[in-house]
Amino acid sequence: MHPLACVYSSAVDDARVFKKIAWRILPILTIAYVFNYLDRNNIGFAALTMNREIGLTATAFGRGAGMLFVGYCFLEVPSNMILYRVGARRWLARIMITWGLISAATIFVTGAWSFYLLRFLLGAAEAGFFPGVAFYLGHWFPAEYRTRVIAWFMVAIPISSVVGGALTKELLQMNGILGLAGWKWLFILEGLPVTLLGLGVLRVLTERPEDATWLTERERQLIRDRVAGESKHNEIRQLLPALKDVRVLILAGVQFGFLVGSYGVGIWLPQIIKLGRLSNFEVGLVTSGVYALASIAMILWANHVDRGGNKVLNLALACLVAGVGLVGAIVATNFWVSVAWLTVSLAGINGARGIFFTIPMRFLTGIALAGGLAFINSIGTAGGFVGPQIMGWLVDETGSFSAGLGALAGFLFASAAAAWSLKLFVKRD
């Protein structure tokens, strides 16, 4: 056989194995992440009726929306350290079961302080889920597949908004059934199913490739060789050096900036779209459409990067596009043109998400990877507290969304600049 034919056959065989793995573990994890973002962000839709019923001002709502990230950030690193010790399969299942129960318990809020408490507890329960999944996937896929794999997992974020928008009309219209308000049904029917998914994770996931009885011995060896054989630039194996590494600190800052924009827009998007004098059902449809387009952009951008696009450059470009989109939404004089610019911004934000976590995997390994991903995510996810808070405060102060969107754009431009600076420290992409 010609040598080139052997190389081609080997590449095709590798692709078949990693596709088989993806179909085994990605569907349940992606569905779980859809519910993760539904349970974080469904307050944006619930607010259409909940805020008035329990007496929340815009500032109180923004603060409560952000309280989730206080609990999340405090427990992110400890959660991933436990995951590293006890195994991803069991710990991810624990996270899902507890967050599903707490999300459903949001029906018991009666005012601002109970709202803050339940949001804090929800964040504490969720802590470690995303970096835990990223750490887990790193055991199964080599570098050339990770951007696409993580993007397919993270496409759950915009999909959750598509699903959330489509469900809004039906769930809010359940108002009065069994004596419960429609917004309470929203929390119940988007929270409790996660507990069942958590039990499913215990059955479906396999901890490591060497434990996978659904793979042949040759397939298990292929995965071990491909993942273990990767070379990492200036590799870090210990936790404390990872937490002090300049690349980790810059990445934490980059994620903080684009998540300020992401949550600042995402939590308030239904109320922004409501300005177009649309019904709650139409608000759900438009929100779904915006996030559907953002999902497509994320996958296309990830495919481009995995086929040779520079990760650092594309991360910076995605943050820049997101900031430009918000500026466009502010200066547009037509409502639908403004919605189009918001779509551009969310496409940039989701493009950044799909690329971001493949970068630390290039120089962290072992416990440094588990803790480093959690540290980056805990600092970055604090943007989820800042973004909604900024928007709520500026809405109350100015009576419009323009000032808030301008502030979010500033954070996104700062993220683009910080991402660009990574070129000085990540020498090999």
N, C-alpha and C positions, 0 to 999 in steps of 0.2 A: 504494500500500500504506500502511496506517496506520503511523505512526512507531513505535508500541509493538510492532507485528508485526515491524518491522525489527530492533528491539533484541532481541526474543525469538529471532529467527532467528540473529542474530549470536552470542548467548550459547550457543545450541544448537550452532552450528558450532564455537565455541571449545572447548566441552566435548568434542566429537567429536575434535578434533585432539589435545587433551591426553590423552584416553583412548587414542588410537592410539599416542602416544609411550609412555604407561605400559605398554601391552601389549608394546611392543618392548623396553624396557630394564629394566623392573622384575623380570620372572620370573627371569632369570639372576642378577641382583644379589641378589634375595631368597634364591634357592637357595644362592648363595655365602655369604650371611650366616647361613643355617641351619647350614652346615658350619662357619662361623667359630665359632659358639657351641657346636656339637657338639665341636669340637676343643679349645675352652677348658674346657668343663665335663664332658666325658666321664670325667674323673678321678673325679668324684663317684660314678659307677657302677663304674668300675674299682676304686675303693677297697674295694668290698665283698669283693674277693678279693686285690687287688694289695698292699694295705698289709701284710697278714700275710705274704705271700710274700717281700717284699723288706725287711720289718722296719721299717716306718714307724710312729712314734707319731702320736697325734692332732696334737700340736704340729708335728712335722715335716711331716705331710701338709698342714696349714693353711699352713705357711710355703712349701712347694713350690707349692701352689695359687696363692699370691699372687706367687711369683717371676715368673710370666708378665708381671705388670703393671709390674715393675721394668724389664725390657727394653722393654716397650711404651711406657712413659712417657718414657724417655730418648730414644727415636728417633721419637716421634710428630711433633714439629714439623719436624725435618729431613726426614722422609719426605714430609710434605705440601708442603714447599718444593720438593723434587725433582718431586713430582707436578705442581705449578704450572708448572714449567719444561718437563718432557718430555711432559706430557699425562696425563690420568686413565686413558685406555684402556690404554696400555702399562704404566703403573706399577701399576694395580690388578691386572693380569694377573701381573706379577712378584711382587707380594705374595702372591697366591693360590698360585702354583706353589711358592714357598719354604715357606710355612707348611704346605702339605699334606705336603711331604717331611719336614719337621721333626716334625710331629705323628706321622707313622707311625714315625719313629725313636725315639719314646718306648718302644717295645718293648725297647730296649737298656738301660733303667735297671736298676741292680742294688742301689741303696741311696739314702740321702737325698741325697748330694751330686750323683750323676748325675741324680737326679730334679730337683733345683734347676736344674742346668745346662740340661737339655732344656726345662724350663718357661721359663727366661730366654730361650733362643734362639727359642722359639715366639713369645713376646711381641715380640721384636725383629723377627721376620719379619712379624708381623701389623700392626705399627705403621703407622698412616696409613690403614688400610682404611676404617673408618667415616667419619672426617672427609673422606676423599677422595671417598667416595660422596656424602656430603651436599653437598660443594662441586660435584661433577659434576651432581647433580640440580638445584642452584640455577641452572644454565645452561638448563635445559629447562622448568621450571615456575615460574609467577608465584606470588606470596604466597598467593593464595586457594586454591591447590591443594596447597601444600607440606605442611601438617600431615597431610592424608590420605595423600599420596604417601610421606612419611617414615614414617608409621605402618604403611603396607602393607609398606614395606621392613623396618621394625624388628619387625614381627610375626614375623619369622624368629626372634627371640630366644626368645619362649615356644614357638613351633613346634619349635625345636630341642630343647627339653626334652620336648615331646610325642613327637617322633620318637625322641629318645634313650631315653625310657622304654620305648617300644614295641620298640626294637631290643635292649634290655638282655638280655632272656631268651635270645634267639637267639644273640647274639654271645658272651655269657658261657658258653653251653652248647657253644660250639665248642671248649671246653677239650680239649686233647690232639690236635686235628687238626694234622697235620704237626709234631707235637711242641711246639706252641705253646700257652700258657695262653690261656684265654678272654679275659682282659683285654688280652692282646696283639693278638688279632684285633679287638678293639674299636678300638684305635688304628690298625691297618692299614686296616680297611675304612671308617673315618670320616676318614682322612687322605689316602690316595692319590687318591681321586676328585676332590679339590680341584685337583690339578695339571691334570686334564683340563678342569675348569671354567675354570681360568685361560686355557687355550688357547682355550676357547669365547668368553671375554670379548673376546679380540683380534678375533674374527670378528663378533660380534654388536653390540658397542657402537660408536657413532659419537662422535667427540670433541666436536663442537659442532653445533648445529642447522644452521649454514650448510654443513656437510659431509654432511648427511643426504640421500642420493640417494633414499631411500625415502619422503621427503616431497615434496610439490609446492612450487614456488617461493612460492606464496601462503601455504602452511602454514609454510614457513621464515620468511617475513616476519612472519607473525602472532606466532610465538614470539619473534623478535627484538624486535618492538615491545612485546609484553606484558612481557617480562622487563626490557628496557632502560628501559622507560617507568616503572618503579616508583620511587616517591619513598621515600627512606630518612631516618629522623629522626636528625639530627646524624651524618650519614654519615662513616665512617672508611674511608680508602683505603690507608693505609700501615701496615706491620706493627708497628713499635715503638709508635706511638700506640694501636694496637689492644690490644697486650699490657698497656698501662698503664691502659686504660679501666676505670672502676669497674664498668660493666655486665659486662664480660668477666670480671673478677675475682670478682664475685658469682656469675655463672653457673658458673664453675669450682668454687666452693665448694658450690653447690647440687648439681651433678652428683656431686661427691665424696661428699656425704652420702647421696644415694639409691643410689649404686653400692656404698657400704659395705653398705647393707641388701640390695641385690640379690644381690651375690656371697656375702655372708655367709649368706644364706638359701639361694641356689641351689646352691652347692657342697655344702652340708651337708644339703640337703633329702632325698636318698635315705636318708641315715643317720638323720635325724629320723623319717622315715616308717617305717623299719625297727623303731622302738620299738613299733609296733603289732603286733609279732610276725607280720609278713607275710613271705612268700617273696620272693626277688629278683624273680620275675615280677610278683607283686602290688605290690611297691614301684614297679616300672616303670609299671604301669597307673595307680596312684594319682598318681604324679608327672606322668604324661601328662595326666590329667584336670585336675589343678590348673592346669597351664600352658595347657591348651585354654581354660579359662574366662578365664584372664588374657589370652589372645589376643583373645577376643571383647570383653573390656572395653577393651582398647587401641583397637580399631577403632571401637567405639561412641563412646568418649571423643574420639577424633580427629575423627570426623564432626561431633560437637557443636561442637568448637572451631572447625573450618573454617566452620561455618554461623553464626558470630557469637559464639561463646564467647570470653571474655577469656583470652588465653593465659597471662598472668602469674598471674591468679587461679586458673586451673585447674591450673597447675603447682604452686602452693602447696597447693591442695586435694588433689591426687594424692599429694604427699609426706605430707600429714597423714593421709590414709586409710591409706597404707602403714604409718605408725607405729602407728596405732590397731590395725591388724590384728595386728601383732606383740604388742602388749600383750594383745589378746584371746586370742592363742594361748598366752600364758604363764599367764593366770589361768583358762583353761578347764580343767575337771576331767575332761572326756570327751575321749578321743583324737580322735574324728572331728570334734567341735566345734573342737578345736584345729587340725585340718587345714583346716577351713572358714575359720577366721580367718587362717591362712597364705595361703589362696587370696585373701582380701580384700587382704592386704598386697601380694601379687604383682600383683594387679590395679591397685593404686595405683602401684606401682613402674613397671609397664609403661605405665600411663597417662601418667606423668611422662616416660618415654622418648619417647613419641610426640609430645609437645608441645615438648619442651625445645629441640631444635636449630632449630626455626623462629624462635626469638626472636633469636639473634644475626644471622640473615639479614636482620633488619629494619634493622640499622644498620652492618653490615660489608659490604664489597664488594672484588672483586679479590684482590690478594695479602693484604690484611688479613682477608678472609673465609677464605682457605685457611689462613693461619697462625693466625688467631684460633680457628677451629674446632679445629685441631690442639692449640693451647695449652689451650683449655678441656677438650678430651678427655684430654689427657695428665695434667693436674692431677686432673680428675674420675675418671679411670680408676685413679688410685692407690688409690681406694676399693676396687678389686678386690684389692689386696694387703692392705689393712687389715681388710676384712670377714672373710675366711676366717681370717686370723691371730688376730683377736679371738676368733672362735668356737672355734678349736682350742685356744688358751690357756685360755679359760674352761671348756671341756669337761674339759680335763685337771685344772684347779684345783678344779672343783666337782662333776664327775661327772655333770652334766646340761646340757641346752641352754638352760635358762631364763635364766641370767645372760647368756649370749651374745645371746640374742634381745632381752633388755632393753637391752643396750648398743647393738645395731643400731637399736632403736626410738628411742633418744636421738639418733642421727645423723639419722634420718629427720625427727624433729621439728625439729631444727636446720635441715635443708634447707627445710622448709616455711616457717620464719621468714625465712630468707635469700631465698627466692623471693618472699615477700610484700614484702620490702624493695625488690625491683626496681620496684615501683609508683612509688617516688620518683624513679627514673632513666629508666625506659622510659615516656616520656610518652604515646606513641601506640601503641596495641596493634593 
